[in-house]
């Protein structure tokens, strides 16, 4: 497995993958943050396209990613992750909606678990899934990051057309 880091407005992301494609996008904070295993080799070149597209996404000029992904999971998880890819930019849907879309209408909780196990957040847009009540629910990068991503995509809350960094956003919401 090869890995590199990439500095973004939401923090330094860790990217990991192999010859089959991108396998992980790891947040610096939140429930899904972890340290890279020693056996993973640092090599930035294979991730040039991913970093470039992430920069475009964070600048507001990209809405869809076109990089080779290679997540691994159960058949159910893979079905959920594929359904997540169908949620359009700046839109949200509920866990129940995803459950219905994969033909498992009573599997909302299992969809939530699969959503939480998504190894490639942002690119596989699990941040666009919210509770049926409209409230934000768990997110591997932390709820402030999820909220920032949703605000970034909708353009709501921007100051002079420029998104605040995640740190500025968290400070503003704590006041």
C-alpha positions as CSV (number, residue, x, y, z in Angstrom):
1,X,0.0,0.0,0.0
2,X,1.3,3.5,-0.9
3,X,0.4,6.6,1.0
4,X,0.8,10.3,1.0
5,X,-0.7,13.3,2.8
6,X,-2.5,16.3,1.3
7,X,-3.1,19.6,3.0
8,X,-6.6,20.9,2.6
9,X,-8.9,23.5,4.3
10,X,-10.3,20.7,6.5
11,X,-6.9,19.5,7.6
12,X,-4.2,17.2,6.3
13,X,-5.8,14.2,4.6
14,X,-4.0,10.9,4.2
15,X,-4.4,9.1,0.9
16,X,-3.7,5.4,0.5
17,X,-3.9,3.0,-2.4
18,X,-2.2,0.5,-4.6
19,X,-2.1,-0.5,-8.2
20,X,-5.9,-1.0,-8.3
21,X,-6.7,2.5,-7.2
22,X,-7.5,4.7,-4.2
23,X,-8.4,2.6,-1.1
24,X,-8.5,5.1,1.7
25,X,-9.0,8.8,2.4
26,X,-8.3,9.4,6.1
27,X,-9.3,12.4,8.1
28,X,-6.8,14.0,10.6
29,X,-9.6,14.1,13.3
30,X,-12.8,12.4,14.2
31,X,-13.8,8.8,14.7
32,X,-12.0,7.5,11.6
33,X,-8.6,9.1,12.2
34,X,-5.8,6.6,12.5
35,X,-2.1,6.3,12.1
36,X,-0.7,4.8,8.9
37,X,0.8,1.3,9.4
38,X,4.6,1.1,9.2
39,X,4.4,-1.3,6.2
40,X,2.7,1.3,4.0
41,X,5.2,3.1,1.8
42,X,5.3,6.8,1.4
43,X,5.0,7.8,-2.3
44,X,3.2,10.8,-3.5
45,X,3.3,10.5,-7.3
46,X,0.5,7.9,-7.7
47,X,-1.9,10.4,-6.0
48,X,-1.3,13.5,-8.1
49,X,-4.7,13.2,-9.8
50,X,-6.5,12.7,-6.5
51,X,-4.8,15.6,-4.9
52,X,-5.5,17.8,-7.9
53,X,-9.2,16.9,-7.9
54,X,-9.5,17.4,-4.2
55,X,-8.0,20.9,-4.6
56,X,-10.6,21.6,-7.3
57,X,-13.4,20.3,-5.1
58,X,-12.3,22.5,-2.2
59,X,-12.0,25.5,-4.5
60,X,-15.5,25.0,-5.7
61,X,-14.6,24.1,-9.3
62,X,-15.3,20.4,-9.1
63,X,-18.5,18.6,-8.2
64,X,-17.7,15.0,-9.3
65,X,-14.5,13.0,-9.0
66,X,-13.0,10.9,-11.7
67,X,-10.3,8.8,-10.1
68,X,-10.0,5.1,-9.9
69,X,-11.4,3.8,-6.6
70,X,-10.7,0.4,-5.0
71,X,-12.6,0.2,-1.7
72,X,-13.0,-3.2,-0.1
73,X,-16.0,-4.3,1.9
74,X,-18.9,-6.6,2.0
75,X,-21.3,-6.9,-0.9
76,X,-23.8,-4.9,1.2
77,X,-21.2,-2.1,2.0
78,X,-20.2,-2.0,-1.7
79,X,-23.9,-1.6,-2.7
80,X,-24.3,1.3,-0.2
81,X,-21.1,3.0,-1.3
82,X,-22.2,2.7,-4.9
83,X,-25.6,4.3,-4.0
84,X,-23.7,7.1,-2.2
85,X,-22.1,8.0,-5.5
86,X,-25.5,8.7,-6.9
87,X,-26.2,11.6,-4.4
88,X,-25.7,14.7,-6.4
89,X,-23.4,17.5,-5.3
90,X,-25.1,19.9,-2.8
91,X,-27.9,17.5,-2.1
92,X,-28.6,15.2,0.8
93,X,-30.7,12.2,1.5
94,X,-31.6,10.0,4.4
95,X,-30.3,6.5,5.4
96,X,-33.8,5.2,4.7
97,X,-33.6,6.6,1.1
98,X,-30.3,4.8,0.5
99,X,-31.8,1.6,2.0
100,X,-34.8,1.8,-0.4
101,X,-32.5,2.6,-3.3
102,X,-30.5,-0.7,-2.8
103,X,-33.7,-2.8,-2.4
104,X,-33.4,-3.1,1.4
105,X,-36.1,-0.7,2.7
106,X,-35.8,-1.9,6.3
107,X,-32.0,-1.7,6.5
108,X,-31.6,2.0,7.5
109,X,-29.4,1.1,10.5
110,X,-27.2,-1.3,8.4
111,X,-26.9,1.5,5.8
112,X,-25.8,3.8,8.6
113,X,-23.1,1.3,9.6
114,X,-21.9,0.8,6.0
115,X,-21.9,4.6,5.5
116,X,-19.7,4.9,8.6
117,X,-17.3,2.3,7.2
118,X,-16.8,4.2,3.9
119,X,-13.1,4.1,3.4
120,X,-13.1,7.0,0.8
121,X,-15.2,9.8,2.2
122,X,-15.7,13.0,0.3
123,X,-15.0,11.2,-3.0
124,X,-17.7,8.6,-2.1
125,X,-19.9,11.3,-0.6
126,X,-21.1,9.8,2.7
127,X,-21.3,13.3,4.1
128,X,-24.4,13.9,2.1
129,X,-26.4,11.3,4.1
130,X,-28.4,12.8,7.0
131,X,-30.9,11.6,9.5
132,X,-34.6,11.3,8.5
133,X,-35.4,14.3,10.7
134,X,-32.9,16.4,8.7
135,X,-30.3,16.4,11.5
136,X,-26.7,15.8,10.9
137,X,-25.7,12.4,12.2
138,X,-22.3,10.7,12.7
139,X,-19.4,11.3,10.4
140,X,-15.9,9.8,10.5
141,X,-14.2,13.2,10.2
142,X,-16.4,14.7,12.9
143,X,-19.7,16.6,12.7
144,X,-18.0,20.0,12.2
145,X,-16.3,18.6,9.1
146,X,-19.5,17.1,7.8
147,X,-21.3,20.4,8.3
148,X,-18.5,22.3,6.7
149,X,-18.6,20.0,3.6
150,X,-22.4,20.5,3.2
151,X,-22.1,24.3,3.6
152,X,-19.2,24.3,1.1
153,X,-21.3,22.5,-1.4
154,X,-24.5,24.5,-1.0
155,X,-22.7,27.8,-0.8
156,X,-24.8,28.7,2.2
157,X,-22.8,30.6,4.8
158,X,-20.0,31.7,2.6
159,X,-18.4,35.0,3.3
160,X,-17.7,37.0,0.1
161,X,-17.8,33.7,-1.9
162,X,-14.9,32.1,0.0
163,X,-15.3,29.2,2.4
164,X,-13.7,29.6,5.8
165,X,-11.2,27.0,6.8
166,X,-12.5,24.2,9.0
167,X,-10.8,25.8,12.1
168,X,-12.4,29.2,11.4
169,X,-15.8,27.5,10.8
170,X,-15.5,25.6,14.1
171,X,-14.6,28.8,16.0
172,X,-17.5,30.6,14.4
173,X,-20.0,27.9,15.4
174,X,-18.7,27.7,19.0
175,X,-19.3,31.4,19.6
